Amino acid sequence: VAFTGRVVYIGYAKEPVSYETRLFVQKELDVLGSRNAQLEDFQSVIKLLEARKFPVNEAVSLIVPLREAAQALRSWSEHPSQFKKILVSLD
Amino acid sequence: VNALVLQEPGRASIETIPVPTTAGRGVLLKVRMVGFCGSDLNSFRGLNQLVSFPRIPGHEVSATIVHCEGIDGGLSVGTDVALNPYTSCGKCASCRRGRSNACQFNQTLGVQRDGALTEFVVMPPEKLYPAKLTPKELCLVEPLTIGFHAVARGRVTANGGDWHASNVSRRGRRSGVYW
């Protein structure tokens, strides 16, 4: 991290993490949490998707009907690296 | 109607639950498609400390309005929407600072309350975002907002320049809360 740089934490760590906090002081870092999102983020993302500027098909690796959702969850849990986004169709 | 229910860590099944009623509670939605989040996987694995069981997961949602009679907000039947899956109390320190996304008492769909992996859900109108998107695209709205918000928190700019100078006016409403 650069001097006077910024660190953003996103997602929940499963285990405690320890740090050499001397560097936080020496570099005068901003350490920030980031949780959920705000209205502006929803508006920005909808605009991005409506402009077809996001590779939707590349992000989704599997679509299953509801009756197969539990099995999809088990498969994802057993082989997490084999999946990107899994979607469940309820139509 | 059918729903996916996490009964306990490692055990998920399809169950029948009552159709939700709208009486005084909001807009009835037909759920079209739901994305699994990493937090849903952690709930299934028993690693999500925020979740309790049994729980219907699902907060990355594509839905269509099927009933909104008597609801203000300019919504109409047949409109496709993405959902904001969070709640906010309006009173805690975060809410008072305009950062309701970090509400102390937030209840995310599928985590602290039942989610959208079922055929119908009822939501307040202000939590619905109409968009001209496919069901697949609508499911990606919420997960992408997480990254957008983190980028805003980090004041990231395209050119590495001074975020404050370039954004304080454009995103003024939220800029003040970051220092």
Boltz contact constraints between the chains, C-beta under 6 A:
constraints:
  - contact:
      token1: [A, 6]
      token2: [B, 154]
      max_distance: 6.0
  - contact:
      token1: [A, 8]
      token2: [B, 150]
      max_distance: 6.0
  - contact:
      token1: [A, 8]
      token2: [B, 153]
      max_distance: 6.0
  - contact:
      token1: [A, 8]
      token2: [B, 154]
      max_distance: 6.0
  - contact:
      token1: [A, 10]
      token2: [B, 150]
      max_distance: 6.0
  - contact:
      token1: [A, 14]
      token2: [B, 47]
      max_distance: 6.0
  - contact:
      token1: [A, 32]
      token2: [B, 153]
      max_distance: 6.0
  - contact:
      token1: [A, 34]
      token2: [B, 149]
      max_distance: 6.0
  - contact:
      token1: [A, 34]
      token2: [B, 150]
      max_distance: 6.0
  - contact:
      token1: [A, 34]
      token2: [B, 153]
      max_distance: 6.0
  - contact:
      token1: [A, 35]
      token2: [B, 102]
      max_distance: 6.0
  - contact:
      token1: [A, 36]
      token2: [B, 86]
      max_distance: 6.0
  - contact:
      token1: [A, 36]
      token2: [B, 101]
      max_distance: 6.0
  - contact:
      token1: [A, 37]
      token2: [B, 101]
      max_distance: 6.0
  - contact:
      token1: [A, 37]
      token2: [B, 145]
      max_distance: 6.0
  - contact:
      token1: [A, 37]
      token2: [B, 146]
      max_distance: 6.0
  - contact:
      token1: [A, 37]
      token2: [B, 149]
      max_distance: 6.0
  - contact:
      token1: [A, 38]
      token2: [B, 101]
      max_distance: 6.0
  - contact:
      token1: [A, 41]
      token2: [B, 145]
      max_distance: 6.0
  - contact:
      token1: [A, 41]
      token2: [B, 148]
      max_distance: 6.0
  - contact:
      token1: [A, 41]
      token2: [B, 149]
      max_distance: 6.0
  - contact:
      token1: [A, 42]
      token2: [B, 129]
      max_distance: 6.0
  - contact:
      token1: [A, 42]
      token2: [B, 145]
      max_distance: 6.0
  - contact:
      token1: [A, 44]
      token2: [B, 148]
      max_distance: 6.0
  - contact:
      token1: [A, 45]
      token2: [B, 141]
      max_distance: 6.0
  - contact:
      token1: [A, 45]
      token2: [B, 144]
      max_distance: 6.0
  - contact:
      token1: [A, 45]
      token2: [B, 145]
      max_distance: 6.0
  - contact:
      token1: [A, 45]
      token2: [B, 148]
      max_distance: 6.0
  - contact:
      token1: [A, 46]
      token2: [B, 131]
      max_distance: 6.0
  - contact:
      token1: [A, 49]
      token2: [B, 133]
      max_distance: 6.0
  - contact:
      token1: [A, 49]
      token2: [B, 137]
      max_distance: 6.0
  - contact:
      token1: [A, 50]
      token2: [B, 132]
      max_distance: 6.0
  - contact:
      token1: [A, 56]
      token2: [B, 137]
      max_distance: 6.0
  - contact:
      token1: [A, 66]
      token2: [B, 2]
      max_distance: 6.0
  - contact:
      token1: [A, 69]
      token2: [B, 4]
      max_distance: 6.0
  - contact:
      token1: [A, 70]
      token2: [B, 12]
      max_distance: 6.0
  - contact:
      token1: [A, 70]
      token2: [B, 13]
      max_distance: 6.0
  - contact:
      token1: [A, 73]
      token2: [B, 12]
      max_distance: 6.0
  - contact:
      token1: [A, 73]
      token2: [B, 44]
      max_distance: 6.0
  - contact:
      token1: [A, 76]
      token2: [B, 41]
      max_distance: 6.0
  - contact:
      token1: [A, 77]
      token2: [B, 44]
      max_distance: 6.0
  - contact:
      token1: [A, 77]
      token2: [B, 45]
      max_distance: 6.0
  - contact:
      token1: [A, 85]
      token2: [B, 35]
      max_distance: 6.0
  - contact:
      token1: [A, 86]
      token2: [B, 36]
      max_distance: 6.0
  - contact:
      token1: [A, 87]
      token2: [B, 33]
      max_distance: 6.0
  - contact:
      token1: [A, 87]
      token2: [B, 35]
      max_distance: 6.0
  - contact:
      token1: [A, 87]
      token2: [B, 139]
      max_distance: 6.0
  - contact:
      token1: [A, 88]
      token2: [B, 34]
      max_distance: 6.0
  - contact:
      token1: [A, 89]
      token2: [B, 33]
      max_distance: 6.0
  - contact:
      token1: [A, 90]
      token2: [B, 31]
      max_distance: 6.0
  - contact:
      token1: [A, 90]
      token2: [B, 119]
      max_distance: 6.0
  - contact:
      token1: [A, 91]
      token2: [B, 32]
      max_distance: 6.0
